[in-house]
Every structure is written in structure tokens, then in C-alpha cells.
């Protein structure tokens, strides 16, 4: 009895980490994601360490989590990892109102985002 094991959605030479409900717009997060897409993990960590954008620290944390998943859960070689996929998506949007002149109100939107980083081990050539 019991439940059957779930089928892995990613390949055997891949590992993934997801960070949900980050307090930044997906458009701004996409700029940081574009910096590291396709790079080796070591180069991506350097890019994120020295980036001036506030969200780069959170993206770096997510990347380090993906590397740790690859090493500990899937027994992949950390030196041969590169970023194969970075997905950025919309999450919820907090809506606030600010009082304006003549009894009106102005809508303030505070968007949240999700990011998913997939690292893959390079094959031997």
C-alpha cells in the first residue's frame, strides 16, 4: 500500500530551485535573470555578487540552493554545472490606495514574482 513515487519532471543531469513571492516586479527580476542565463555557475555567482541591483542577493541565494540540490540530492559535479533555464513569472499583486486631492484615490500596485532556476551538468565532449 502507499502512494507510488512521483515521476521526475526534469532530467537526471539537472537540478532545480524555486523562490516564490519575491517582492519585486517580474520585469525588474527578468533583467537580473537575463544576466545569468546560460552562464557557468561560478561566473553567474560572480555576476550576482557584484551586481548593483537589490534583488541580485535573492537570486544568488536561489542559485546556491539549486547548486546544493544538484550536489546533495542528485550527485552531480558542481564544477561542470551551468544554468540551463531561468524562469520568471508573476505572483500576486497587492493593491493599495493613496489619498489624493478632491477626495480621490490613486491605486498603488505592489507586484510579487516567482523565479525558478534549473542547473544542468555539462556532458563530456
Secondary structure as UniProt FT lines:
FT   TURN            12..13
FT   STRAND          14..22
FT   HELIX           26..36
FT   TURN            37..38
FT   HELIX           41..49
FT   TURN            54..55
FT   HELIX           56..72
FT   HELIX           78..80
FT   STRAND          81..99
FT   HELIX           101..103
FT   STRAND          105..121
//
